[in-house]
């Protein structure tokens, strides 16, 4: 078992599975999913966007972004409006209800991260973020 327990890629996979499970469970308590958070956070940080722009900014496939936006619009967390520059396109905006939901999700994600990263000190957490960023960036 030493071979398995010392493979960095396996350890990354195990950590990702644990983290994903905890985040999914946490968001579910607010009737939300990771994609909901991604769209709400992107709109909050970048402002109104077309569905194509949201797809690019979040990494959610264009075929899936429509369903996510439909769900969020149905909950009153985002709203669609025709793009004045191109009537064939919709512009998606964050609503006040969406901002409140995002604040809730931020808190739930912070709890999940604290749970997953509990064995690490603040300095180790910062180092982990630095190392993961170094791994992820070249492959984006």
Secondary structure, DSSP 4 states (H G I P E B T S, - for coil): -HHHHT-HHHHHHHHHHHHHHHHHHHHHTTT--HHHHHHHHHHHHH-SEEHHHHHHHH---HHHHHHHHHHHHHTTSEEEEEETTEEEEEEEEE-HHHHHHHHHHHHHHHHHHHHHTTTS-HHHHHHHHHHHHHHHHTT-
